[in-house]
């Protein structure tokens, strides 16, 4: 009889242990299920965003942006500035208006007494892209603003 009693106790202890383990792991299983569901939703969202980004990338042309080069990339010499001014058909005063500097600054740059700072170099670089007609339009606009 002792073996029957021993077997009964062992089976009861095993049953109670399984019940306790199940009670302890049930909240963890629910949390894992919720996290897996959230993870799947985030993966879907990520795939949708990547697809949108890919579509947007295809929709915009891949032409080089007309960005202003950095000051390090801009060549400057007094002679080049004078040639630019002559090519555009501008006086020192008009070039100064377009670049947003004073006439004395233009004179100093052209004579080599001073060198433009980074912002001045970028403005000169953008002025190099102008045609004579566009430069005249800019001068005309600045005159109209001055009259107001």
DAFEN-V305497 format. One record per residue. OMEGA is omega in whole degrees, 0 to 359 (none if undefined). Layout:
# DAFEN-V305497
omega = {OMEGA:OMEGA}
This chain:
# DAFEN-V305497
omega = {181:177:178:178:179:180:180:178:180:181:178:178:179:180:180:179:178:180:179:180:180:179:181:185:182:178:179:178:178:179:179:179:180:180:177:178:179:179:179:179:178:177:178:180:179:179:178:180:177:178:177:179:178:178:179:178:178:183:181:180:182:178:179:179:180:182:178:180:180:183:180:184:185:175:177:168:180:180:179:179:179:178:179:180:180:180:180:180:184:170:177:181:181:177:178:178:181:183:179:178:180:179:179:178:178:179:180:178:183:180:180:179:178:179:181:173:184:181:178:178:179:178:178:179:179:178:178:181:184:169:178:180:179:179:178:177:179:179:178:179:181:176:180:179:181:180:182:none}
